[in-house]
């Protein structure tokens, strides 16, 4: 029996590559393919899917992680593989918290997607062995701590130090200390420059994106 597979990928060429890989495999059946996460989610509400390949940063009112969360709520047995080309530092952590089985970086491609699909359907949870490394000024992206990443996610939304402190349950001097440390690591001159740079390179994606 072939596994019924759904695709959510906005880039047409990549979507066609995924479709071809599924159609050429005896183990998978292409059940549906969509350019938005919401369409895939709505399909999964009405039909059974064994596996969903879900891009993260995808046009529309819902991103791939939010759609994955909803699919897991309505159909816990449906397995999900998040696919992304963005180096955003919190995506893997969010995917694991949602219960997404596997995660595949388009640009890194440690293993072919079909192999990740096979291992996922065999019961494995497959995540990259390492975070993609991106230079952020004078620093390497892997040098940022989880708390710094949390602060950066709020910073790129335009939040003030006081707003960041309230959102994360911190004291404002603590937020200032973390920002100072990140400016020293990167060599950037201001919190604005830091926010613009990490957003531009896709290292931190705001919730509104």
C-alpha positions in Angstrom: 0.0 0.0 0.0 1.3 3.4 -1.0 1.4 6.2 1.6 -1.0 9.1 0.8 1.2 12.2 0.6 0.2 15.9 0.6 2.6 18.8 -0.4 2.4 22.4 0.7 5.1 24.4 -1.2 4.7 27.8 -2.8 7.7 27.7 -5.2 6.3 25.9 -8.2 9.6 24.4 -9.4 10.3 22.8 -6.0 6.7 21.6 -5.7 7.1 19.9 -9.1 10.4 18.2 -7.9 8.5 16.9 -4.8 5.6 15.7 -7.0 8.0 13.9 -9.4 9.8 12.2 -6.5 6.5 10.9 -5.1 5.1 9.8 -8.4 8.3 7.8 -9.2 8.2 6.0 -5.9 6.1 2.8 -5.4 5.9 3.6 -1.7 4.0 6.9 -2.1 0.8 8.2 -3.7 0.4 12.0 -4.4 -2.9 12.7 -2.7 -2.8 16.5 -3.1 -0.4 19.4 -3.8 -0.9 23.0 -2.8 0.9 26.4 -3.0 -0.3 27.4 0.5 -0.2 25.8 4.0 -3.8 26.6 4.7 -5.0 24.7 1.6 -3.1 21.7 2.8 -4.4 22.0 6.3 -8.0 22.3 5.1 -7.5 19.2 2.8 -6.2 17.2 5.8 -9.3 18.2 7.8 -11.5 16.4 5.3 -9.3 13.6 4.0 -6.8 11.1 5.3 -3.1 11.8 4.7 -0.3 9.5 5.8 2.4 12.2 5.2 2.6 15.9 4.7 5.6 17.8 3.2 5.2 21.3 4.6 7.2 24.4 3.7 7.5 26.9 6.5 7.7 30.4 5.0 4.8 30.2 2.6 2.4 33.0 1.3 -1.1 33.2 2.8 -2.7 33.8 6.2 -1.0 30.7 7.8 2.6 29.6 7.9 3.7 26.0 7.7 4.4 25.6 11.4 0.9 26.8 12.4 -0.6 24.6 9.8 1.4 21.6 11.0 0.2 22.3 14.6 -3.4 22.2 13.4 -2.9 19.1 11.4 -1.4 17.3 14.4 -4.5 18.4 16.5 -7.0 17.0 14.0 -5.0 14.1 12.8 -2.3 13.0 15.2 -1.3 9.9 13.2 -0.5 12.0 10.1 3.3 12.4 9.9 4.8 15.7 8.9 8.2 16.7 7.4 9.0 20.4 7.6 11.0 21.6 4.6 12.7 25.0 4.5 15.6 26.9 2.9 15.7 29.5 5.6 18.3 29.3 8.4 15.8 30.7 10.9 17.2 29.5 14.3 13.9 28.7 16.0 12.2 26.6 13.3 13.6 23.3 14.4 12.8 23.9 18.1 9.2 24.9 17.2 8.8 21.9 14.9 9.8 19.5 17.7 7.5 21.2 20.2 4.6 20.7 17.8 5.4 17.1 17.3 6.6 17.2 13.7 8.4 14.0 12.9 11.2 15.2 10.7 12.9 18.4 9.3 14.6 18.8 6.0 16.8 21.8 5.0 16.5 22.3 1.2 19.9 24.0 1.0 21.8 21.6 3.2 20.4 18.3 1.9 22.4 15.9 4.1 20.2 13.2 2.7 17.8 13.0 -0.3 14.2 13.9 0.7 12.9 10.5 -0.4 15.2 8.9 2.1 14.0 11.2 4.9 10.4 10.3 3.9 11.2 6.5 4.1 12.8 6.8 7.5 10.0 9.0 8.8 7.3 6.5 7.7 9.4 3.7 9.2 9.0 5.4 12.6 12.1 7.6 12.9 12.3 11.3 13.7 14.9 12.8 11.5 16.4 16.3 12.1 19.6 17.8 10.7 22.7 16.9 12.6 23.7 20.5 12.8 22.3 24.0 12.3 23.2 25.8 9.1 26.0 28.3 9.9 25.5 31.9 8.8 27.9 34.7 9.5 26.2 37.5 11.4 28.7 40.3 11.3 31.7 39.0 13.1 29.8 36.1 14.7 28.6 32.7 13.6 24.9 32.1 14.0 25.5 29.0 16.2 27.1 31.3 18.8 23.7 32.7 19.8 22.1 31.3 22.9 18.4 30.2 23.0 17.6 33.3 25.1 19.3 35.5 22.6 17.3 34.0 19.8 14.1 34.6 21.8 15.1 38.3 22.2 16.0 38.6 18.5 12.6 37.2 17.5 11.0 40.1 19.5 13.5 42.6 18.3 12.8 42.1 14.6 9.1 43.0 15.3 10.2 46.5 16.4 9.5 45.8 20.1 11.2 48.1 22.7 13.4 46.7 25.4 10.5 47.1 27.9 8.1 45.2 25.6 10.6 42.4 25.0 11.1 42.1 28.8 7.4 41.9 29.4 6.8 39.4 26.6 9.6 37.1 27.8 9.2 37.5 31.5 12.5 39.2 32.0 13.8 42.4 33.6 14.6 45.2 31.2 18.3 45.4 32.3 18.6 41.7 31.4 17.3 42.4 27.9 19.8 45.3 27.6 22.6 43.0 28.7 21.8 40.3 26.1 21.5 42.9 23.4 24.9 44.4 24.4 26.4 40.9 24.3 25.0 40.3 20.8 26.3 43.7 19.5 29.7 42.8 20.9 29.7 39.4 19.2 28.5 40.7 15.8 30.3 44.1 15.8 27.1 45.9 14.8 26.7 49.4 16.2 23.0 49.4 17.2 20.0 47.2 18.0 18.4 48.5 14.8 21.3 47.4 12.6 21.2 44.0 14.4 17.5 43.6 13.8 17.7 44.6 10.1 20.7 42.3 9.4 19.3 39.1 11.0 15.9 39.7 9.4 17.4 40.4 5.9 19.5 37.2 6.0 16.5 35.1 7.1 18.2 34.1 10.4 15.2 35.4 12.4 11.8 35.6 10.8 9.1 37.8 12.5 5.7 36.3 13.3 4.1 38.6 10.8 6.2 37.3 7.9 
